[in-house]
Amino acid sequence: MKSKANVAALSMCLSCALAVPSIHCALAQQPTPQERVAALEASIAASQAILKDRLPPDPALIEKTKQAGKVSVSPQPDQRSRLPFSDYLKPGDRLALDVDLGSNRPVEAKVLTYLDSKEELVSLDVKFGTLDNNGVHATTTELDAPSKSLAVDLQNSGYRRTGN
């Protein structure tokens, strides 16, 4: 009788021992805060690198896209025009520039692309403003990478002339 109790107890202990490591393994697979920060930094760096390849637009790539017939002109309200470029740098890329026809300056740029696969979408929306010296700068930048749970909104303002 004692041996049956020992076998039952041993069996129960083995079940518990087998269950606990599986819980431990599941917990061990969760990223640490440091790993999450490193992954987020890597996602931001990858997104920035991809988007820097697209803004400002490369004249040679614009010409290549134009020659491929993948650009059009769409009139917009307020004397603006939108220039959408399809497959700008890689298949599936989209770049759209809104231009103020009166001043011939960019008003907005939108980029929709992806990281390694088309499921890893990255979008960028940049609104431009004019400085006192008529220079153009990005006033608002919105970066969104939903597959990486990443959204960054930047405001860029308060420029003042210094000196004479």
ABEGO torsion letter per residue (X at the ends): XAAAAAAAAAAAAAAAAAAAAAAAAAAAABBBAAAAAAAAAAAAAAAAAAAAAAOBBBAAAAAAAAAAGABBBBBBBGGBBBBBBBGAABBGBBBBBBBBAAAGBBABBBBBBBBABAABBBBBBBBBBBBAAGBBBBABBBBBBAAAGBBBBBBBBGBBBBEX
